[in-house]
Amino acid sequence: MERSRATPAGSGVELMNEMKHNCTGMESKLADLLLDPESVSAKVYAHVAECDGCRGELEELKATMGLLDVWQVPEPSPYFMTRMQARMREERESAPAGLLAAWFARLRADFAYGPGLHARPLVATALTVMLLIGGGTYLDLTVNDWNKTPQPNSQAAVVHDLQTLDSNAQLLDQMESLSTASNDDGD
């Protein structure tokens, strides 16, 4: 069994050993070290001094920043916007075959290229309101169906039973009068 060497609690050696093996979260600290060295703690400087991977990453970041400092942004063509607007105008004015297709194409072009870009939020708002009203109406209809208490019949069960017995009694009276009439004829 191997014994580890005891270090005093809170010593820098223990912290260095822990940071040496833990490079997670160092990417943002390396960027801070490169861009704003005063805001970085001494622990990060010590970690970079001990860790070869983080030191190499810092050197790569320095090289990239050096290349970006030297790079010159190309000047855009002075006629770029003019040509772009001409192409957009040509696209807007090209007429597709058919009346319905032309109407849809013009509507699409007005929304995509035209000055009516302010209409998009209005259309989105209108569709949202329609969706909410439709969903609310659906829920109102279904919730009312769920919460409905069954309406009692206009005739209660007792009244219905009495009416059935009464019609049965009338039927029995009719059958009895028929049977007595047939007995009187047959005698």
C-alpha positions, 0 to 999 in steps of 0.5 A, a space after each residue: 500500500 502506497 502512502 501519499 505525502 501529507 501536505 498542510 491543509 490549504 497549501 499551494 502544493 495541494 491546489 497546484 496538484 488539483 489544478 494540474 489535473 483539472 483543465 476544465 473551464 480553462 478555455 474562458 480563463 485563457 481568453 481572459 488571460 490573453 485579453 485582460 491579464 489583470 482580471 485573472 487570478 494567480 491560480 490561472 497563471 500557476 496552472 498555465 505555467 505547470 500544464 503543457 496543454 493549457 500553455 500550448 493552447 495559450 500560445 495558439 490563441 496568441 498566434 491567432 490574435 497576432 494574425 487577426 491584428 495583421 489582417 486587413 479587411 477587404 474594401 467592399 465594391 462601391 457598386 455592391 448595394 446598387 447591384 444588389 438592389 437591381 437584382 432584387 428589383 428584377 426578382 420582384 418584377 419577374 412575372 410567373 405564368 398564371 394569374 394565381 401564381 403571379 399573385 402568390 409570387 408578388 405577395 411572397 416578393 413583397 414580404 421577402 424583398 419589399 419595404 413591407 418588412 414591417 408587416 411580418 410582425 403584424 401577420 405573426 400577431 394576427 395568426 397568434 390571435 387566431 390560434 388563441 381564439 380557435 384554441 379557446 373556442 375549442 376548449 370552451 366547447 369541450 370543457 362545457 361538454 365535460 362539465 355538463 350535468 346530465 339533464 333529467 328527462 321530462 318524465 321521471 322514472 316513476 312516471 314512466 313506469 306508471 304510464 307503462 303499467 297503465 298501457 299494459 292494463 289497457 291492453 289486458 282489458 282489451 284482450 279480456 273483452 275480446 276473449 269474453 266476446 269470443 266465448 259468448 259467440 262460441 257458446 
